[in-house]
């Protein structure tokens, strides 16, 4: 009889609770500043910083916020199917504008509903939600969404990369603008550090849910036990990732995994490049230039449709191989072992 997953889960939960608890305590003692009234001037400074690290100019945030102030996302997946990422065709995306309508359209599937302040690669506007929020989140959103316009990588790599550049970039920007002892700098670094650490927590919970469903598929676990374990895992993930109670779902976890799966690898590349953002941006532009084409990946793996989970996985794997190859070329092979 196989051992249950209680020990790995408790360790992941303990780590996540410590991260979340420390962050919440520091937020209470040292509250994060809000977005300043002169946000346009701040945006210009961020854009100047982006140019210095190698970003091209984008059309994002050229328009003043839309009336609705945020974007609604609604998705569905079968109850015991964990999608690979938000690109997985196993997810049925809906167009509900509120949580009730989203859940009403589930038809027995897992439902996921959230609202976000900005959406990349559409010339996204500065929304009212961004301006009414905190300084750290504002900086993250600007750098992350502008990052998307710099690359044409598979989303499972690009989301993680733009999180990496966002977290590392906002910390460097804060040091330069506010100084290491300023409360703005402390808050921004606290956010970047906490979010970076939580990517590992997402990976841990995703893997545990994946293993749980695999055990059920092999008839190693009856339905009642599956439901109990799933509820326990989802509850732990909600606490760890500071989601609302009852919000966790297969779609939500897969969406978060899109940003998290390759993050540890990309962070190791950043470290191997001397924690230099300019070198990092240039490195991934080189990866973008020499990566295999979609058509080549499809031909190699005999895949007939781009809109398939098989292609999403194969394309990401091919780009990961390219990252490793380019890093070996940059380092003469001396750091290749660091990214395994």
C-alpha positions in Angstrom: 0.0 0.0 0.0 1.3 3.4 -1.0 1.9 6.1 1.6 -0.4 9.0 1.7 0.8 12.5 0.7 0.5 13.9 4.2 4.2 14.6 4.9 5.0 16.5 1.7 1.8 18.4 2.0 2.6 19.4 5.6 6.0 20.7 4.7 4.6 22.7 1.7 1.9 24.1 3.9 4.2 25.0 6.7 6.5 26.8 4.3 3.7 28.6 2.6 2.1 29.6 5.9 5.4 31.0 7.1 5.8 33.0 3.9 2.2 34.3 3.9 2.2 35.0 7.7 5.5 36.9 7.6 4.3 38.9 4.6 1.0 39.8 6.2 2.7 40.7 9.5 5.2 43.0 7.7 2.3 44.5 5.7 0.6 45.4 9.0 3.7 46.8 10.6 5.1 48.5 7.4 2.0 49.1 5.1 2.7 49.1 1.4 2.3 52.6 -0.1 -0.5 53.2 -2.6 0.0 54.2 -6.2 0.9 57.9 -6.1 -1.4 60.5 -7.6 1.3 61.4 -10.1 1.3 58.0 -11.5 2.1 59.2 -15.0 5.5 60.5 -13.8 6.2 57.1 -12.1 5.2 55.3 -15.3 7.7 57.4 -17.3 10.4 56.5 -14.8 9.6 52.8 -15.1 9.7 53.1 -18.9 13.1 54.7 -18.8 14.3 51.8 -16.6 12.9 49.3 -19.0 14.8 50.9 -21.9 18.0 50.7 -20.0 17.6 46.9 -19.5 16.8 46.4 -23.2 13.1 46.6 -23.6 11.5 48.0 -26.7 8.8 50.7 -26.4 5.3 49.2 -26.1 1.8 50.5 -26.7 0.7 49.3 -23.3 -0.7 51.8 -20.7 -1.0 54.6 -23.3 -4.7 54.9 -22.7 -6.3 56.0 -19.4 -8.2 53.3 -17.6 -11.4 51.8 -18.9 -14.7 52.2 -17.1 -14.9 48.6 -15.9 -11.4 48.9 -14.4 -10.5 45.2 -14.7 -10.9 42.1 -16.8 -13.0 39.0 -15.9 -11.7 35.5 -16.5 -13.9 32.4 -16.3 -12.9 28.9 -17.1 -14.0 25.3 -16.7 -12.3 21.8 -16.6 -13.6 18.3 -15.8 -13.6 17.7 -12.1 -10.7 15.2 -12.0 -8.7 16.5 -14.9 -5.7 18.8 -14.1 -4.8 20.8 -17.2 -1.2 21.3 -18.1 -1.5 25.1 -18.3 -4.0 27.8 -19.2 -3.3 26.9 -22.9 -4.5 23.3 -22.3 -7.6 22.7 -24.6 -9.0 20.7 -21.7 -10.0 24.1 -20.3 -13.3 25.5 -21.6 -13.1 29.3 -21.3 -16.3 31.3 -20.8 -17.2 34.9 -20.9 -19.1 35.4 -17.6 -18.6 38.8 -16.1 -19.2 37.8 -12.5 -18.6 34.7 -10.3 -22.2 33.6 -10.0 -22.7 33.5 -13.8 -19.4 31.7 -14.2 -20.3 29.0 -11.6 -23.9 28.7 -13.1 -22.3 27.7 -16.4 -20.1 24.9 -15.0 -22.4 22.0 -15.9 -20.7 19.8 -13.4 -17.2 20.9 -14.2 -14.8 22.7 -11.9 -15.3 26.4 -12.3 -12.7 29.2 -11.9 -13.4 32.9 -11.8 -11.1 35.8 -11.2 -10.5 39.4 -12.2 -7.2 40.9 -13.2 -6.0 44.5 -13.5 -4.3 44.1 -16.9 -4.1 41.7 -19.8 -0.9 41.5 -21.9 -0.4 41.8 -25.7 -3.5 43.8 -26.4 -2.3 47.3 -25.8 -3.7 47.1 -22.3 -4.9 50.3 -20.6 -4.1 51.7 -17.1 -7.2 50.6 -15.2 -8.9 52.1 -12.2 -8.0 48.9 -10.3 -4.3 49.5 -10.9 -4.5 53.1 -9.7 -6.5 52.3 -6.7 -4.1 49.5 -5.7 -0.7 49.3 -4.1 2.6 50.6 -5.5 4.3 47.1 -5.6 1.5 45.6 -7.7 1.5 48.6 -10.1 5.2 48.2 -10.8 4.9 44.5 -11.2 2.0 44.8 -13.7 3.7 47.5 -15.8 7.0 45.5 -16.1 5.3 42.1 -16.6 2.9 43.3 -19.3 5.6 45.3 -21.1 7.8 42.2 -21.0 5.3 40.2 -23.0 5.8 42.6 -25.9 9.6 41.8 -26.0 9.4 38.1 -26.7 7.5 35.5 -28.8 8.1 32.5 -26.6 5.6 29.8 -25.6 3.4 31.2 -22.9 4.4 28.6 -20.4 8.0 30.0 -20.7 7.1 33.6 -21.3 4.8 34.0 -18.3 7.5 32.7 -16.0 10.2 34.8 -17.7 8.1 38.0 -17.4 7.5 37.2 -13.7 11.2 36.8 -13.2 12.0 40.1 -14.9 9.1 41.7 -13.2 10.2 40.6 -9.7 13.9 41.2 -10.2 13.3 44.4 -12.1 10.9 46.1 -9.6 13.4 45.4 -6.8 16.3 47.0 -8.8 14.1 50.0 -9.8 13.0 50.5 -6.2 16.6 50.5 -4.9 17.5 53.1 -7.5 14.4 55.4 -7.1 13.8 55.2 -3.3 16.9 53.9 -1.7 17.5 50.8 0.3 16.1 52.2 3.6 12.9 53.7 2.2 9.5 52.1 3.1 8.7 51.9 -0.6 11.8 49.9 -1.3 11.1 47.5 1.6 7.5 47.0 0.5 8.5 46.4 -3.2 11.2 43.9 -2.2 8.9 42.2 0.2 6.3 41.7 -2.6 8.9 40.5 -5.1 10.5 38.0 -2.7 7.3 36.6 -1.5 5.8 36.1 -4.9 9.0 34.5 -6.1 9.0 32.0 -3.2 5.3 31.2 -3.8 6.1 29.9 -7.3 7.6 26.9 -5.6 4.5 26.4 -3.5 2.4 26.4 -6.6 4.6 23.7 -8.2 4.4 21.6 -5.0 0.6 21.7 -4.9 0.2 21.1 -8.6 2.4 18.0 -8.4 0.5 16.6 -5.4 -2.9 17.1 -7.1 -1.4 15.5 -10.3 -0.2 12.5 -8.3 -3.6 12.2 -6.6 -5.5 12.1 -9.9 -3.0 9.6 -11.3 -3.6 7.3 -8.3 -7.3 7.5 -8.8 -6.9 6.8 -12.5 -4.9 3.6 -11.6 -7.8 2.5 -9.3 -5.5 2.9 -6.3 -7.9 5.2 -4.5 -11.7 5.0 -4.1 -13.8 8.1 -4.9 -14.5 9.0 -1.2 -10.8 9.1 -0.4 -10.1 11.0 -3.5 -12.6 13.7 -2.6 -11.2 14.0 0.9 -7.6 14.3 -0.3 -8.5 16.8 -3.0 -10.4 19.0 -0.6 -7.5 18.9 1.8 -5.0 19.8 -0.9 -7.2 22.6 -2.3 -7.8 24.0 1.1 -4.0 24.0 1.8 -3.3 25.6 -1.5 -5.9 28.4 -0.9 -4.2 29.2 2.5 -0.7 29.0 1.0 -1.4 31.2 -2.0 -3.8 33.5 -0.1 -6.8 32.7 -2.3 -10.4 33.0 -1.1 -11.8 30.0 0.6 -13.5 27.7 -2.0 -11.8 29.5 -5.0 -9.2 26.8 -5.8 -9.9 24.6 -8.8 -8.2 22.6 -11.5 -8.3 25.6 -13.8 -7.0 28.0 -11.2 -4.1 25.7 -10.2 -3.2 25.0 -13.9 -3.3 28.8 -14.6 -1.0 29.5 -11.7 1.3 26.7 -12.9 1.7 28.4 -16.3 3.6 31.1 -14.4 5.4 28.8 -12.1 6.5 25.6 -13.9 9.7 27.0 -15.5 10.4 29.8 -13.0 13.1 27.9 -11.0 15.0 27.2 -14.2 14.8 30.8 -15.4 15.9 32.1 -12.0 19.0 29.8 -12.2 19.8 31.2 -15.6 19.5 34.7 -14.1 21.9 33.7 -11.4 24.3 32.2 -13.9 24.3 35.5 -15.8 25.5 37.4 -12.7 22.0 38.6 -11.7 22.3 41.2 -14.5 18.9 42.2 -15.9 20.3 43.7 -19.1 22.2 40.4 -19.8 19.1 38.4 -19.0 16.9 40.3 -21.4 19.5 40.0 -24.1 20.0 36.3 -23.4 16.3 35.5 -23.8 16.1 37.6 -27.0 18.8 35.4 -28.3 16.8 32.3 -27.2 13.8 33.8 -29.0 15.8 34.3 -32.2 17.2 30.7 -32.3 14.4 28.7 -30.9 12.8 26.0 -33.2 9.7 27.0 -35.1 6.3 25.7 -34.2 6.2 23.9 -37.5 9.5 22.2 -36.8 8.3 21.0 -33.4 5.1 19.7 -34.9 7.0 17.8 -37.6 9.5 16.4 -35.1 6.8 15.0 -32.8 4.3 14.2 -35.5 1.7 16.6 -34.0 -1.2 17.6 -36.3 -2.7 20.4 -34.2 -1.2 23.4 -32.4 -4.2 23.6 -30.2 -3.3 20.4 -28.4 -1.8 19.7 -25.0 0.8 17.6 -26.7 2.0 20.5 -28.7 2.0 22.9 -25.7 4.2 20.5 -23.8 6.5 19.7 -26.8 7.0 23.4 -27.7 7.9 24.4 -24.1 10.3 21.4 -23.9 12.0 22.5 -27.1 12.4 26.0 -25.9 13.8 24.8 -22.5 16.4 22.8 -24.5 17.2 26.0 -26.4 17.7 27.9 -23.2 20.1 25.3 -21.9 22.0 25.2 -25.2 22.4 29.0 -25.4 23.5 29.2 -21.8 26.2 26.5 -22.5 27.4 28.6 -25.4 27.5 31.7 -23.3 29.5 30.0 -20.5 31.6 27.6 -22.5 29.8 24.8 -20.8 31.0 25.8 -17.3 27.5 26.4 -15.8 25.4 23.9 -17.7 25.0 21.7 -14.6 23.4 24.6 -12.6 20.2 24.5 -14.6 19.4 20.9 -14.5 
